[in-house]
Amino acid sequence: MEHGIQSALAEAEAALRCSGVPCSSGFAGFRGKAEQLTDRLCEALFPAFSPAPASQGESLSASAALLSSCLQAVLPDPRQASSVCRSFIGGLAAVQRRLGTDLAAAFRGDPAARSEAEVVLCYPGFRAVAVYRLAHELLLLGVPLLPRVMTEYAHRLTGIDIHPGAVIGDAFFIDHGTGVVIGETTTIGHDVKLYQHVTLGAKSFDLLPDGSPVKGIKRHPDIGDFVVIYAGATILGGDTRIGSHCVIGGNVWLTHSVPAGKTVLARAAVTEAALIRDRLAVPPLDSAML
């Protein structure tokens, strides 16, 4: 290599070391370990996720080793890291049981599903929810950064973005799933079904004097039990509550609360339904128009 190029490389390396950009060191290889951890944990819970034959014990052992390594990077106290690792591994059976309700909901809720094995092997929504539930438990144990890396890995694999801080009840099913976004302070009840391109997001942000958003406040909606939200619906705001047993139609844009038991349709859908109703002389829909 020419001496001039070598000198330029040395100068660039020195400049990068002194740039002061955070996270430029100390996290080398962290993302790769976190992604391996995510895969091994999923395989420990559901061996069908594994690309090659492996025992559950092997996946658990690999998970524990990878988790310990990841925790050393994000928790400065070794005793805390060891305690978190024991608590998390000890709680995996509970996570598996909860995911069992999600698996049953997916099989029950999709007529195209022929078996629960098909759901595990083929449904991106189930994979994304599995990673979310694992990451959420780590977040509850006070682990920084690692849960976000895990759910972002699932986002990259599935196209489904679930923040690990969201609180999601049992029997949760995301059908198809591509483009689903669930924000950090979202709460979702039991037996909820979402379709693709649903957004449960923030309407606006309170700002600090310097113009940056205030962190750690309620920004995302609350969804009750037995709610169905169809493709393309957007529900925004920390004060927005969707009551239990509601149906939210496709492409609906909601920034206000909806009482329990209501059906909300987009204006175009309501207009089309009215035309059909007039032709067929059927009773009107019980729906809320936007």
Secondary structure, 3 states (H helix, E strand, C coil): CCHHHHHHHHHHHHHHHCCCCCCCCCCCCHHHHHHHHHHHHHHHHCHHHCCCCCCHHHHHHHHHHHHHHHHHHHCCCHHHHHHHHHHHHHCHHHHHHHHHHHHHHHHHHCCCCCCHHHHHHHCHHHHHHHHHHHHHHHHHCCCCCHHHHHHHHHHHHHCCEECCCCEECCCCEECCCCCCEECCCCEECCCCEECCCCEEECCCCCECCCCCECCCCCCCCEECCCCEECCCCEEECCCCEECCCCEECCCCEECCCECCCCEEECHHHHHHHHHHHHHHCCCCCCEEEC
